[in-house]
């Protein structure tokens, strides 16, 4: 009887983990309230962030929506393209922060040093259709960037968050996930010859792999669970022999 209970417990844990994983938010299953569609999207590996994008190779326009979830109204966020390097210095940023009146301020800010206070300024490329929303603890920045393809279609991106003091942006943390928030985006995967954007084309298998690979202890937990289930099944087979 005890052996049967162990098997049921292992199965229950397994079902719980799989259910939690299946319900985890990914960019590919997200729908914008405005019904805006993007060719591609990525689940960014830190800071509860996602990037949705469509690149028009004819015009050189990159349409993006950067989303940051699990965010309080006392936080600012930024997403940036760095045309010259892979880090913070040189990044051409789009910044958004909630305002006391309930609105959201969105503006551009070029980053020239580590001592930046993200002052408003023009970027090295054109930005249009810039806006931002904050609702349900989620900030979303929308923008269209004019970026002719170079470097094989790869662009260096950076994203950040930090606290607010009133309407003033405080420096972001300089440890943990805040120094890991860089990645390379390949625009070829989202390139279209013209016209409107299509539905997101991120593959669920890739999103599953990315999600699992970035969950602390996930692989270890699956290994332990697999061993436990194997042992419990062997015990259950023995019970059936009597």
Secondary structure, DSSP 8 states (H G I E B T S, - for coil): -HHHHHHHHHHHHHHHHHHHHHHS--GGG---TT----SEEEE-SSTTEEEEEEEETTTTEEEEEEEE-S--TTEEEEEEEESS-SSSTTEEEEEEEE-TTS-EEEEEEE--STT--------SS-EEEEEEEEETTEEEEEEEEE----GGGEEEEEEEEEEEETTEE----SSGGGGS-EEEEEGGGGEESSS--------HHHHHHHHHHTSTTHHHHHHHHHHHHHHHHHHHHHHHT-
